[in-house]
Amino acid sequence: MIGEAALADAQAYLGTSGLDGWLVYDFQRSNPIFWQVVGGPRHTTRRCFLLIPPLGTPTFLLHHVDANRLADLGWPIRTYLGLADMDAGLRALLAGRRRLAMEYSPECALPVVSRVDAGTIELIRSLGPEVVSSADLLQYAVARWTPEQLALHRSAGQKLGDVVQGAFAFVGRSLGTGAGESDVVAFMRDRFAQANLTTEEGPVVAVGAHSGDPHYSPTPETSVPIAAGDWVLIDLWAKEQAPNAVYADITWVGYAGDSVPERYARAFKVVREARDLALDFLADAHRQGRPVEGWEVDRVARRHVEAAGLGPFFTHRLGHSLGVAVHSNGVNLDGFETHDTRRIIPGVAFTVEPGVYLPEFGVRTEVDVYVGPSGPEVTTPIQGDVVLIGT
C-alpha cells in the first residue's frame, strides 16, 4: 500500500492545489499507478476506483467479486454489483467534489500519465466533477525516491559500472575467437546474477550498424561476431533484488583498436558535449533557484546536436524517468517525442542519454541523475572517452 509519507504528500498536494480528490482508476491493470498506490498488483477482474481525499481516509469502490482482493489494506470498501449500482456508487463517492485529478493528459500530451480511457473520463465528467490531469500530483506523491531507494540505486549503478567494464574486457579477450553480441549479453547476465541484480530484459550489445538502431537487441539469428576495428555500444539497466528497489540505467561505447577513427570520435564528442551541457544547465538552474521543466533540458542538448549537423539523427527524447520500473512515472527530459512541462523537483531521478544514429553506427552516452537537496547529482559512472577495447 502507498506509504504513510506518500499518502501525506498526496493529500498535502491536494490541499494546496484546489483539488477535491485524486480518483485512481484501474481495469485489468490498465493503470499501473493504481497498483503502485496500493502496493503491488492484485488479481481483479472488474473496474476498481480509489478516491484519495485532501483530508481523511482513502475509500475504494469495487465490484463485489473483487472486494476481498484489497480488504487487507484496511481502507473502507464500498461495493457495487451491476452497472446501475456502480453508477450510484460513484455518485455517492464523488458527491460534492468539483475538481478531481485522474491519470489523464489533455490530447495525450504525456502518454506516461494518460492511463485512463476516454470513456471513463466521460463517465466521471457526466457525474459532475471536472477532471484534470494528475501528472504533477502523481510525480509528487509516488515518483520521488525514499532514502532507501536512493541507496539501492547507488549500489546498482556502481555494479552496472563494474559489469560494463568487465564486458568490454571480455570483448577484448574474445576478439578473433568468433564470440559475438549474444555471447557478451550472456556474460553480462551472468554478472548480473552474481551481483544480485535483476532486470526485465536486456542488456543490449550492438556492434557496427546494429548500434545505429536505438533499440536493437541481439538474437541468435542477428548476433554478429566482434572483431578488431568494430564499434561496440553496450546499454544495461538493472536494480537490486530488494523490495521497492529502483533502476539504474547506463550506456557506454567502445572501439576495438588502438585509436578511435575520426568518424566515431567526432560523433562521440558531439554526444558527450550534449550530455554535459544538459548536466550544466540543470546545475546552473539549481544554483539560480530557477524551476526547470523537462522539455527545457532536452532542448539544450538537442540544439547542440543540431548545431553540429547531426540533428536528424538524434531520434529520441533526452531522458526518461527512473523508478521501480526502468521507464517510470516522473518527469521525462522530453521536448521531442512529447512536450513534458512537469517541473523537475527534489526526489526524482531520470536518465540523460543523448544519442545519434547513423546507418553505419550509433553513439549514445547515458548517465543517471538524482535531484537531491543540494541539487542534481550524477549517480552513475560517467564516460569521458571511448573505451579502447583490447588495448
TORZAKE-59173 format. One record per residue (C-alpha): residue in three letters; x, y, z. Coordinates in Angstrom, 1 decimal. Example, Ala and Ser with C-alpha at 12.3 -4.5 7.8 and 13.67 -1.06 7.14 Angstrom:
# TORZAKE-59173
REC,resn,px,py,pz
REC,ALA,12.3,-4.5,7.8;
REC,SER,13.7,-1.1,7.1;
# end
This chain:
# TORZAKE-59173
REC,resn,px,py,pz
REC,MET,0.0,0.0,0.0;
REC,ILE,1.1,3.6,-0.5;
REC,GLY,3.3,4.5,2.4;
REC,GLU,2.2,6.9,5.1;
REC,ALA,4.6,9.6,3.9;
REC,ALA,3.5,9.2,0.3;
REC,LEU,-0.2,9.4,1.3;
REC,ALA,0.6,12.5,3.4;
REC,ASP,2.4,14.0,0.4;
REC,ALA,-0.6,13.3,-1.9;
REC,GLN,-3.0,14.8,0.5;
REC,ALA,-0.8,17.8,1.1;
REC,TYR,-0.6,18.4,-2.7;
REC,LEU,-4.4,18.1,-2.9;
REC,GLY,-4.9,20.5,-0.1;
REC,THR,-2.8,23.3,-1.8;
REC,SER,-3.9,22.7,-5.4;
REC,GLY,-7.6,23.4,-5.2;
REC,LEU,-8.4,19.7,-6.0;
REC,ASP,-11.2,17.9,-4.2;
REC,GLY,-9.5,14.5,-4.6;
REC,TRP,-7.4,12.1,-6.6;
REC,LEU,-9.6,9.4,-8.2;
REC,VAL,-7.3,6.5,-9.2;
REC,TYR,-8.9,4.0,-11.5;
REC,ASP,-8.0,0.7,-13.0;
REC,PHE,-9.5,-2.0,-15.2;
REC,GLN,-7.5,-5.2,-15.7;
REC,ARG,-4.1,-3.4,-14.9;
REC,SER,-4.6,-0.7,-17.5;
REC,ASN,-3.3,1.8,-14.9;
REC,PRO,-0.1,0.9,-13.2;
REC,ILE,-0.4,4.0,-11.0;
REC,PHE,-3.3,2.3,-9.2;
REC,TRP,-1.2,-0.7,-8.3;
REC,GLN,1.7,1.4,-7.3;
REC,VAL,-0.5,3.3,-4.9;
REC,VAL,-1.9,0.1,-3.3;
REC,GLY,1.5,-1.5,-3.1;
REC,GLY,1.5,-4.0,-5.9;
REC,PRO,-0.7,-5.8,-8.4;
REC,ARG,-3.6,-8.0,-7.3;
REC,HIS,-5.9,-10.2,-9.3;
REC,THR,-9.0,-8.2,-10.1;
REC,THR,-11.4,-8.6,-13.0;
REC,ARG,-13.8,-5.6,-12.7;
REC,ARG,-13.4,-1.8,-12.6;
REC,CYS,-11.7,-0.5,-9.5;
REC,PHE,-11.9,3.0,-8.1;
REC,LEU,-9.9,4.6,-5.2;
REC,LEU,-10.7,8.1,-4.0;
REC,ILE,-7.9,9.8,-2.1;
REC,PRO,-9.4,13.0,-0.5;
REC,PRO,-7.5,16.0,0.7;
REC,LEU,-8.3,15.0,4.2;
REC,GLY,-9.4,11.7,5.7;
REC,THR,-9.1,8.1,4.7;
REC,PRO,-9.0,6.9,1.1;
REC,THR,-12.0,4.8,0.0;
REC,PHE,-12.4,2.0,-2.6;
REC,LEU,-15.3,1.4,-4.8;
REC,LEU,-15.0,-2.2,-6.0;
REC,HIS,-17.2,-4.9,-7.6;
REC,HIS,-18.4,-7.4,-5.0;
REC,VAL,-16.3,-10.2,-6.5;
REC,ASP,-13.1,-8.2,-6.1;
REC,ALA,-13.7,-6.7,-2.7;
REC,ASN,-11.8,-9.3,-0.8;
REC,ARG,-8.7,-8.8,-3.0;
REC,LEU,-8.0,-5.4,-1.4;
REC,ALA,-9.6,-5.9,2.0;
REC,ASP,-6.3,-6.4,3.8;
REC,LEU,-5.2,-2.9,3.1;
REC,GLY,-7.5,-1.5,5.8;
REC,TRP,-9.2,1.2,3.8;
REC,PRO,-13.0,1.4,3.6;
REC,ILE,-14.5,-0.5,0.7;
REC,ARG,-17.8,0.3,-0.9;
REC,THR,-19.1,-2.4,-3.3;
REC,TYR,-21.3,-2.5,-6.4;
REC,LEU,-22.9,-5.2,-8.4;
REC,GLY,-24.4,-4.2,-11.7;
REC,LEU,-23.9,-1.1,-13.9;
REC,ALA,-26.7,0.9,-12.3;
REC,ASP,-25.2,0.0,-8.9;
REC,MET,-21.8,1.2,-9.9;
REC,ASP,-23.2,4.5,-11.2;
REC,ALA,-25.0,5.1,-8.0;
REC,GLY,-21.9,4.2,-6.0;
REC,LEU,-19.8,6.7,-8.0;
REC,ARG,-22.4,9.4,-7.5;
REC,ALA,-22.3,8.8,-3.7;
REC,LEU,-18.5,8.5,-3.6;
REC,LEU,-17.9,11.8,-5.6;
REC,ALA,-20.8,13.8,-4.1;
REC,GLY,-19.8,17.4,-3.6;
REC,ARG,-16.4,17.1,-5.3;
REC,ARG,-15.9,19.6,-8.1;
REC,ARG,-12.4,19.0,-9.3;
REC,LEU,-10.7,15.6,-9.4;
REC,ALA,-7.3,14.5,-10.6;
REC,MET,-7.1,11.4,-12.7;
REC,GLU,-4.4,9.7,-14.9;
REC,TYR,-5.4,11.8,-17.9;
REC,SER,-3.4,14.1,-20.1;
REC,PRO,-5.2,16.5,-22.5;
REC,GLU,-4.7,15.3,-26.0;
REC,CYS,-2.5,12.6,-24.6;
REC,ALA,0.4,15.1,-24.4;
REC,LEU,2.0,12.9,-21.7;
REC,PRO,1.3,9.3,-22.6;
REC,VAL,3.0,8.0,-19.4;
REC,VAL,0.3,9.8,-17.5;
REC,SER,-2.6,9.2,-19.8;
REC,ARG,-3.7,5.8,-18.4;
REC,VAL,-7.5,6.2,-18.1;
REC,ASP,-9.6,5.6,-21.2;
REC,ALA,-11.6,8.4,-22.7;
REC,GLY,-14.9,6.7,-21.9;
REC,THR,-14.2,6.6,-18.1;
REC,ILE,-13.2,10.2,-18.2;
REC,GLU,-16.5,11.0,-19.9;
REC,LEU,-18.3,8.9,-17.2;
REC,ILE,-16.8,10.8,-14.3;
REC,ARG,-17.4,14.2,-16.0;
REC,SER,-21.1,13.2,-16.6;
REC,LEU,-21.4,12.9,-12.8;
REC,GLY,-20.5,16.5,-12.3;
REC,PRO,-16.7,16.8,-11.4;
REC,GLU,-14.2,18.5,-13.6;
REC,VAL,-11.4,16.0,-14.4;
REC,VAL,-7.8,17.4,-14.5;
REC,SER,-4.5,15.7,-15.1;
REC,SER,-2.8,14.0,-12.1;
REC,ALA,0.6,14.5,-13.8;
REC,ASP,2.2,16.8,-11.1;
REC,LEU,0.3,15.1,-8.3;
REC,LEU,1.4,11.6,-9.0;
REC,GLN,5.0,12.7,-9.6;
REC,TYR,5.0,14.4,-6.2;
REC,ALA,3.3,11.5,-4.4;
REC,VAL,4.8,8.4,-6.0;
REC,ALA,7.7,9.2,-8.3;
REC,ARG,10.0,10.7,-5.6;
REC,TRP,12.5,8.3,-4.1;
REC,THR,13.0,7.5,-0.4;
REC,PRO,16.5,7.5,1.1;
REC,GLU,16.4,3.7,1.0;
REC,GLN,15.6,3.7,-2.7;
REC,LEU,18.4,6.1,-3.4;
REC,ALA,20.9,3.9,-1.6;
REC,LEU,19.7,0.9,-3.6;
REC,HIS,20.0,2.8,-6.8;
REC,ARG,23.6,3.9,-6.0;
REC,SER,24.5,0.3,-5.3;
REC,ALA,23.0,-0.9,-8.6;
REC,GLY,24.7,1.9,-10.5;
REC,GLN,28.1,1.1,-9.2;
REC,LYS,27.6,-2.6,-10.0;
REC,LEU,26.5,-1.7,-13.6;
REC,GLY,29.7,0.3,-14.0;
REC,ASP,31.7,-2.8,-12.9;
REC,VAL,29.7,-5.0,-15.3;
REC,VAL,30.1,-2.8,-18.3;
REC,GLN,33.9,-2.5,-17.7;
REC,GLY,34.0,-6.3,-17.4;
REC,ALA,32.0,-6.7,-20.6;
REC,PHE,34.5,-4.6,-22.6;
REC,ALA,37.4,-6.6,-21.1;
REC,PHE,35.5,-9.8,-22.1;
REC,VAL,35.2,-8.5,-25.6;
REC,GLY,38.9,-7.7,-25.7;
REC,ARG,39.8,-11.2,-24.6;
REC,SER,37.4,-12.7,-27.2;
REC,LEU,38.5,-10.8,-30.3;
REC,GLY,39.2,-13.2,-33.1;
REC,THR,37.5,-16.1,-31.4;
REC,GLY,34.1,-15.8,-33.1;
REC,ALA,32.4,-14.5,-29.9;
REC,GLY,29.6,-12.2,-30.8;
REC,GLU,26.9,-9.9,-29.4;
REC,SER,24.9,-12.7,-27.8;
REC,ASP,28.0,-14.1,-26.0;
REC,VAL,28.6,-10.7,-24.4;
REC,VAL,24.9,-10.5,-23.3;
REC,ALA,25.2,-13.9,-21.7;
REC,PHE,28.4,-12.8,-19.9;
REC,MET,26.7,-9.7,-18.6;
REC,ARG,23.6,-11.6,-17.5;
REC,ASP,25.8,-14.0,-15.5;
REC,ARG,27.4,-11.0,-13.9;
REC,PHE,24.0,-9.6,-13.0;
REC,ALA,23.1,-12.8,-11.2;
REC,GLN,26.4,-12.8,-9.3;
REC,ALA,25.8,-9.2,-8.3;
REC,ASN,22.2,-9.8,-7.1;
REC,LEU,20.8,-7.6,-9.8;
REC,THR,17.6,-8.1,-11.7;
REC,THR,16.1,-6.7,-14.9;
REC,GLU,13.0,-7.3,-17.0;
REC,GLU,15.1,-7.6,-20.2;
REC,GLY,18.4,-6.8,-21.8;
REC,PRO,21.2,-5.8,-21.7;
REC,VAL,21.9,-4.6,-25.2;
REC,VAL,25.2,-5.2,-27.1;
REC,ALA,25.2,-3.7,-30.5;
REC,VAL,28.1,-3.8,-33.0;
REC,GLY,28.6,-1.6,-36.0;
REC,ALA,25.4,-0.9,-37.9;
REC,HIS,23.4,-2.6,-35.2;
REC,SER,24.3,0.3,-32.9;
REC,GLY,22.5,2.6,-35.3;
REC,ASP,19.2,1.1,-34.1;
REC,PRO,18.4,2.7,-30.7;
REC,HIS,16.5,-0.4,-29.5;
REC,TYR,18.5,-3.2,-31.2;
REC,SER,18.7,-6.3,-29.1;
REC,PRO,20.7,-9.3,-30.4;
REC,THR,19.1,-12.6,-31.1;
REC,PRO,20.7,-15.9,-32.1;
REC,GLU,19.7,-15.0,-35.7;
REC,THR,21.0,-11.4,-35.7;
REC,SER,24.1,-11.7,-33.4;
REC,VAL,27.3,-10.9,-35.2;
REC,PRO,30.9,-11.7,-34.1;
REC,ILE,33.0,-8.9,-32.8;
REC,ALA,36.3,-8.3,-34.5;
REC,ALA,39.2,-5.8,-34.5;
REC,GLY,38.0,-2.4,-35.9;
REC,ASP,34.5,-2.8,-34.6;
REC,TRP,32.4,-0.2,-32.9;
REC,VAL,30.5,-1.5,-29.8;
REC,LEU,27.6,0.0,-27.9;
REC,ILE,26.5,-1.5,-24.6;
REC,ASP,23.3,-0.5,-22.8;
REC,LEU,22.5,-2.0,-19.5;
REC,TRP,19.9,-1.4,-16.8;
REC,ALA,19.0,-3.3,-13.6;
REC,LYS,18.1,-2.9,-10.0;
REC,GLU,18.9,-4.6,-6.7;
REC,GLN,16.8,-7.7,-5.8;
REC,ALA,15.1,-5.9,-2.9;
REC,PRO,11.6,-4.6,-2.1;
REC,ASN,10.9,-1.2,-3.8;
REC,ALA,14.3,-1.2,-5.4;
REC,VAL,14.7,1.4,-8.3;
REC,TYR,16.7,1.0,-11.5;
REC,ALA,20.0,2.3,-12.7;
REC,ASP,20.5,2.6,-16.4;
REC,ILE,23.7,3.4,-18.3;
REC,THR,25.1,3.2,-21.9;
REC,TRP,28.8,3.1,-22.9;
REC,VAL,30.6,2.8,-26.2;
REC,GLY,33.9,1.3,-27.2;
REC,TYR,36.2,0.7,-30.2;
REC,ALA,38.2,-2.5,-30.8;
REC,GLY,41.5,-0.9,-31.6;
REC,ASP,44.4,1.3,-30.6;
REC,SER,42.9,4.6,-31.6;
REC,VAL,39.4,5.8,-32.4;
REC,PRO,38.7,6.7,-36.1;
REC,GLU,37.6,10.2,-36.7;
REC,ARG,34.1,9.4,-37.8;
REC,TYR,33.4,7.7,-34.4;
REC,ALA,35.4,10.2,-32.4;
REC,ARG,33.6,13.2,-33.8;
REC,ALA,30.1,11.7,-33.2;
REC,PHE,31.1,10.7,-29.6;
REC,LYS,32.4,14.2,-28.9;
REC,VAL,29.2,15.8,-30.0;
REC,VAL,27.1,13.5,-27.9;
REC,ARG,29.3,13.8,-24.8;
REC,GLU,29.2,17.6,-25.1;
REC,ALA,25.4,17.5,-25.4;
REC,ARG,25.2,15.4,-22.3;
REC,ASP,27.5,17.7,-20.3;
REC,LEU,25.6,20.8,-21.5;
REC,ALA,22.4,19.3,-20.2;
REC,LEU,24.0,18.5,-16.9;
REC,ASP,25.5,22.0,-16.6;
REC,PHE,22.1,23.5,-17.4;
REC,LEU,20.5,21.6,-14.6;
REC,ALA,23.2,22.6,-12.1;
REC,ASP,23.1,26.2,-13.1;
REC,ALA,19.3,26.4,-12.8;
REC,HIS,19.6,24.9,-9.3;
REC,ARG,22.2,27.5,-8.3;
REC,GLN,19.9,30.3,-9.6;
REC,GLY,16.9,28.9,-7.9;
REC,ARG,15.1,28.7,-11.3;
REC,PRO,12.4,26.0,-11.8;
REC,VAL,13.1,23.8,-14.8;
REC,GLU,10.6,21.8,-16.9;
REC,GLY,11.6,18.5,-18.6;
REC,TRP,11.4,19.8,-22.1;
REC,GLU,13.9,22.6,-21.5;
REC,VAL,16.7,20.2,-20.7;
REC,ASP,16.0,18.3,-23.9;
REC,ARG,16.2,21.5,-25.9;
REC,VAL,19.7,22.4,-24.6;
REC,ALA,21.2,19.0,-25.6;
REC,ARG,19.2,18.9,-28.9;
REC,ARG,20.3,22.3,-30.1;
REC,HIS,24.0,21.3,-29.6;
REC,VAL,23.5,18.2,-31.7;
REC,GLU,21.6,20.2,-34.4;
REC,ALA,24.4,22.8,-34.5;
REC,ALA,26.9,20.0,-35.2;
REC,GLY,24.7,18.9,-38.2;
REC,LEU,23.6,15.7,-36.6;
REC,GLY,20.1,16.8,-35.5;
REC,PRO,18.2,14.4,-37.9;
REC,PHE,20.0,11.5,-36.3;
REC,PHE,19.0,12.3,-32.7;
REC,THR,15.8,10.4,-32.9;
REC,HIS,14.5,10.1,-29.3;
REC,ARG,14.0,12.2,-26.1;
REC,LEU,17.0,13.2,-24.0;
REC,GLY,16.0,11.1,-20.9;
REC,HIS,13.3,9.2,-19.1;
REC,SER,12.1,9.0,-15.5;
REC,LEU,13.6,6.2,-13.3;
REC,GLY,11.9,4.3,-10.6;
REC,VAL,10.7,0.8,-9.7;
REC,ALA,10.2,0.4,-13.5;
REC,VAL,13.1,1.5,-15.7;
REC,HIS,10.7,3.8,-17.5;
REC,SER,8.9,5.4,-14.6;
REC,ASN,6.1,8.0,-14.0;
REC,GLY,8.1,11.1,-13.2;
REC,VAL,9.2,13.9,-15.4;
REC,ASN,10.9,12.9,-18.7;
REC,LEU,13.5,15.1,-20.4;
REC,ASP,11.4,15.4,-23.5;
REC,GLY,10.7,18.2,-25.9;
REC,PHE,10.8,16.0,-28.9;
REC,GLU,8.5,12.9,-28.6;
REC,THR,6.3,14.9,-26.2;
REC,HIS,6.4,18.3,-24.5;
REC,ASP,6.9,17.5,-20.9;
REC,THR,6.0,20.6,-18.9;
REC,ARG,6.3,18.9,-15.5;
REC,ARG,8.9,20.6,-13.2;
REC,ILE,12.0,18.8,-12.1;
REC,ILE,11.5,18.6,-8.4;
REC,PRO,13.7,17.2,-5.5;
REC,GLY,13.4,13.5,-5.0;
REC,VAL,13.0,12.5,-8.7;
REC,ALA,15.6,10.8,-10.9;
REC,PHE,16.0,10.4,-14.6;
REC,THR,18.5,9.5,-17.3;
REC,VAL,20.4,11.9,-19.5;
REC,GLU,21.2,10.0,-22.7;
REC,PRO,21.7,11.9,-26.0;
REC,GLY,22.5,9.8,-29.0;
REC,VAL,23.0,9.9,-32.7;
REC,TYR,22.1,7.0,-35.0;
REC,LEU,23.7,6.8,-38.4;
REC,PRO,23.3,4.0,-40.9;
REC,GLU,26.8,2.7,-40.2;
REC,PHE,26.9,3.1,-36.4;
REC,GLY,25.3,4.8,-33.5;
REC,VAL,26.6,6.6,-30.4;
REC,ARG,24.9,7.1,-27.0;
REC,THR,26.2,8.1,-23.6;
REC,GLU,23.9,7.6,-20.7;
REC,VAL,24.1,8.6,-17.0;
REC,ASP,21.5,8.8,-14.3;
REC,VAL,20.7,12.0,-12.3;
REC,TYR,19.0,12.2,-8.9;
REC,VAL,17.7,15.6,-7.7;
REC,GLY,18.6,15.9,-4.0;
REC,PRO,18.6,18.8,-1.5;
REC,SER,21.9,20.0,-2.9;
REC,GLY,20.7,19.9,-6.5;
REC,PRO,21.1,17.4,-9.4;
REC,GLU,23.7,14.7,-8.9;
REC,VAL,25.1,12.2,-11.4;
REC,THR,24.8,8.9,-9.6;
REC,THR,26.3,6.5,-12.1;
REC,PRO,29.8,6.3,-13.7;
REC,ILE,30.2,8.9,-16.5;
REC,GLN,32.1,8.1,-19.7;
REC,GLY,34.7,10.6,-20.6;
REC,ASP,36.4,8.9,-23.6;
REC,VAL,35.6,6.0,-25.9;
REC,VAL,36.8,2.7,-24.4;
REC,LEU,39.6,1.2,-26.4;
REC,ILE,38.9,-2.5,-26.4;
REC,GLY,41.7,-4.9,-26.3;
REC,THR,44.5,-2.4,-25.5;
# end
